[in-house]
Every structure is written in C-alpha cells, then in structure tokens.
C-alpha cells in the first residue's frame, strides 16, 4: 500500500475496510469478490475516475492486496488515485471496449484463472448498474467450474456506519449544500430561466465554500416547477419562472465523493392553502419520524411514525421516505442498503447517515423539505442547517 | 400520440423511429422489445428524467403504441415528457425499489404476461448499464416460456444517421462547447484552482448561448493536469494550476440530450518540444484520418489512416480513436455502436455523427485535440469551430 497526496483516508482506514469486507466474505463462503460498483471500488482502494462507463472491478481475495482491473487507458488513473502498487493494477486491451465480438469480462476470466480462482467461490454484484447481464453471462461461460455467488451490496453494507473522517467529508458537503440553497433563494425570481438557475446551482456546488471544494454529485440537480413537480425526477429546460410558481430543488453538496443531499421548495409569492397544509403536515410528520432516529430503534420506526402522523393530517405517502447516504457515483447518491420504509428492520446505530426524504408529489405540484442526518449516541444531528420550511419569496 | 410543448421532435419523426425499430425487430424475430437504455427510451418516446437509477423500460410491440413502465413516482414524468397516452404509462409499487426480497423485473414479467407475451420472443439489452444480471435472472425465472433474445444496441443502431432536427440540436450543443472552450482559455492562469475552473465550465455549459440552453452532459468535465493527464478519465480536485502545467479538457456541450463533445489542451507557458511534436503528429494524423470521413468509406478507414500517419511521426496509439455520438444519458455520451478502430467495417453514410478522438496519453501527461463531425454528401463538416491546436497561454 502506498500513501500519497490524493488518498482521502489513511492506509489504516483502508486496511480496516478490507478486514470488514473479508469478514463478510467469510460469512458467505466467498473466496474472491469481484467489485464493480464504483463507490465500492473507491471505498476499498481509493480509486476515483469517470471510467465506470467501461467494465472495471476490484478483485478482492483473502490473502493478498486488492487488484484493480480495468481498461488499459484507465490503469494510470488507478496509479494516480489508489494506494495499490503497480503490480496490482491490470489493464485490458482496448479492443474489448464496446465490442460486439468479445466482452471485457472474457478477459477478466483469464485473469481470475491465472490467479487460480477458476474453481473458486466468486462473489459478484448481481444487482448493479455496472454488472450487466452480458457481463454475468461471460463469467458463466468462461469460468464453468467456478461458483458465482450473489454478493450484491455486500461491500455497501460495510459502509453504513461512517468513520470520523467520512463524517468530516459529509460535513463539508453539508456546508456546500447550505450555500447552494442560500444562493438559490437569493437569485430566484419571476423571469429567471430554469437553465440559468441550474447553471448557478452547478457553479455554487462545484466552487464550494472555502476549503470545502465541490465534487460532482451522483444525481444532478432536479428543479421541477408546478406540474413538472408532480414527477419525482425531472431536471430543467429553458422555461422562465412566473409569479406563483412553486419549485422544488433536490440537490446535494458533494466533497471527495461524499454527499449531503437536501431538498427545499420555494414558492414565488404566497402559496395556495393546500401547500401550506402540506408544509405543516410534512414538518410535523418529519419531526415525528425523527423522534425515532436514535440507536436502538429500527429503520422502519422512523418511516412508520412519519407515515402515521402524515395520515392524521390527511396526506398519504406510499413510497420510501429515505435511505442511507455517503460515498457515491452516478446514477444514484443513495448507498442502496437501508431504506426508511415499512419492513426495513435494520437496527439504527451511531454514525449511520440518512437522507430523510419526506417528499410529497401531489396532483398539481410537489413539496420537498428533507434532511440529511447523522445518528449520535442518543439521537441525531442535522448535517446541514437550512430553514425547515416551504420558503416563500 | 399526444403532441405537447416539451416534445423535442414531431410526432411524425417519432413514428418513423418506431417503424425503423420494428423493422429491425423483424430481422431478429422479436415480438416485443424491452428497452432499458435511457437514451433509447427517450429517442423512441420523448421520455426524459433522471429516473434511470431505478428499473424502467419502454415495451415496444409491433401492433400497438409503446408502453412506458417504471417506478410509480416517475410515471407523472412520462406524462409530462413523452407523447404516450396515460393508459400506456405503467408504474410499479415502490416496495420493489432497491429491495432484497423482490425485483422490479418481477413486476415487469407480470405486465408482459398480461400483455399475453409470456411465450413471446422478447428482446432485451443484455449489455447495458441499466440491465443488470439480476434483472435478467428475474425475467428468466418469471417468464420461463418466453424466448429472451439479445437485442443489445438494436435501437442504438437505428440512431446512427441523424435527422435534420437532431442535427439542429447537435449544432446547438456545438455553439455551447465553443463557448465553453473560449471561456476556459479566457480565465485559465497559474493559481486558479481546478474546482474553480470546473465550476466555470459547468456554469458556461448549462447557461449555454442565446437560445441554445445547456442540458447536462452524459460525461462530466474531465480536466486532468500533468501526470494526472496520463490517465484518460480523471475529473478534478482543489489543486492549483502552476506555470508550465499542461491540462486537457474533455468536455461536451449538450442541448436537449444531444451532445457535441470536443477536447482541447492548454499549456500555461511554452510547452516542451515533446508536446509540440505530439501536437504536430496528432494534427497531421487527424487530417489524414478525416480525408476518409466521407460516405462510401468504412469506419476503420478513418482510424487506419490516422494510426498509420501517427506512426510515421513516431507516436503510437492502440486504443479506439472515436465513436458515434448523439443523444445520451450518463455514464457515456457515446452511442455504443460504431467505433473508429481497426475492424469496424461499417460503411460511412451522410448525417452520421462522430467524435473523432485522436487523444494521446503519454508517460508524463496527455494531449487531446478532438473534433465532432457530421458526414456530408462527399465529406464532413466540423460541428464546432475551435482552433485546432495545443493552445498556449
């Protein structure tokens, strides 16, 4: 392992992550893990680059350092950003890229065979953006004697409790998202075009605040207005805001790949009574939910308390109301482990981090007032400090 | 089909796309196509949203309008952005999202069964970011009598020749990337931090130029300096530029999801002779390649002419030197069809569009001077007009 300036964590912290992950491999009888999720690759090795659009992975065994495997032209990126020695960085030839006659995973099978893993128990992330059906077929075909085991989210689950250094980065992201929301409120007005507003959001988020420089968020800004806000995930166009418009801003600050998502909603002028009622309901229900945000409670406790209180106000929500957050790459800033919803009986622990997401998508618009929190010894701390309200300007 | 303000193309153009795609389905004996690639979904139906982090698709049959299927909270987004009638927009319940006890594709199997397709020949995009190994397994398990056929890139291949309206959008994207490069050159100087530069690039790209408003590019800005530029896909941090630094900017303008990628390299001060030699080699070899950019030639003709000329200058490149471009979503702005490399014998045709990408990643830095082009009746047109040089400031 090589310490160098670009590493975001100490070698000890990376070693600890490897230990945890290997222990989880043992419980599933996995000899070797093929880690394709870019956030898992980065969490285990430090690797960081926009190279996930071609196949790549970290090969993790029990008895030797991880191996980075990817496209040849990206191997120097692993040298630059990870702690791996160059003999643990393997590039495949470029003719494998987006070819219809061969698949990069054909090459990986050769690598695994050279490592004498052709009869091993190999964990793969079956449910991942970066492990396609064709990737799996290639491994099945070229490693017929191996046992391919579903290891979806095995590494993600090791990430749910954050280290102090991770929390430092998430607090940096919180400073950034605070500034983003303050800037939005400052400049929003009738006549402003949505793409101009989006440009300002990007600028503020990437510039960051003092030493808290902005990295790119894993979900780009969502800022739908009016009827567009009946949908959860629309981005922007060049339409101009008008008096009376209600817009939600689902955005995140990001620092060294760590996220602090936070949504707020702004009304240009006095909002209709329905939205004031919705605001009251969401805030009250959110606080009811957050009363359960403490070690010893279950994830679903937060959600159920929220749903129940919301219903008393005459509003309904049947979709999940939050998820674990931390390090991520596009297309999702969630950790894809814990969900705040009925049935998730994960016990809450100190230093878990969530985006509590009590969004309402109504029949004529949307309302998002959300919080990112870290659990403390006996409660929670809001990561960012932005007024909890349907903001009016 | 519903015409509305957000549609970027006429209903006739969408109808034509459906016709082309259905004809391609016939050649593969496909009754029903399950289209998960977000750019294919958008190209076929107009649908646009950052919802691809949960499973979704367009179901395309021969004898009825396409059906959008996705997460319930995203269904209103399909109403807002696609031409589909509401009875062709199907949402699945939220408990399927990122669950470890059920998979959204279990629900899709139910939908396909209701459509009496449980014994049909169903095309799936086996090699796609948005078709995981687990998604395929779910369909196999729940549709045992169906014939699942690999339809990877079937829709993408229908997109390789651009319509006039698509070219209008790509030219808008070209105006944007021209402005981005002009702005970078204006502000770059020793002392500027990389994230500040990235913030300016985002601002310029999203704000756009006049009516050419900026959409988000499918690859975010890459701007590695010095040794970091030995790698192909690093993004940025907060390090400050110094006199003598050489930085490449791999960026794209984007308008209504259509891209014009363009890379340039800037040296702060006189570059070393090696880079001047590399510049000369790349430009000469690029022009040799582009002499073959005309209908009737093959894709590999461009690449081979480039490689051969480059070698005469004493430089080598063994990775692909370009690809088809157009509409895209993260994580890749390429169309994942044509590659400019040896062995790609696709015949060039008018209105194909490429990012010709003769990048060199050397042992102490990188040089990228690229062009996005559209093929004309007897040659090519550069989409963007930015000085073809290793720029010095």
Interface residues (C-beta under 8 A of the other chain):
Chain A: X6 X48 X49 X50 X51 X52 X53 X71 X72 X73 X74 X75 X76 X77 X79 X80 X81 X93 X94 X95 X97 X98 X99 X100 X103 X124 X126 X127 X128 X129 X130 X131 X132 X133 X134 X135 X136 X137 X150 X152 X153 X193 X195 X196 X198 X199 X200 X202 X203 X204 X205 X206 X207 X208 X211 X213 X214 X215 X216 X219 X220 X222 X227 X228 X230 X231 X232 X233 X234 X235 X237 X238 X318 X319 X320 X323 X330 X331 X332 X334 X336 X339 X341 X343 X361
Chain B: X6 X48 X49 X50 X51 X52 X53 X71 X72 X73 X74 X75 X76 X77 X79 X80 X81 X93 X94 X95 X97 X98 X99 X100 X103 X124 X126 X127 X128 X129 X130 X131 X132 X133 X134 X135 X136 X137 X150 X152 X153 X193 X195 X196 X198 X199 X200 X202 X203 X204 X205 X206 X207 X208 X211 X213 X214 X215 X216 X219 X220 X222 X227 X228 X230 X231 X232 X233 X234 X235 X237 X238 X318 X319 X320 X323 X330 X331 X332 X334 X336 X339 X341 X343 X361
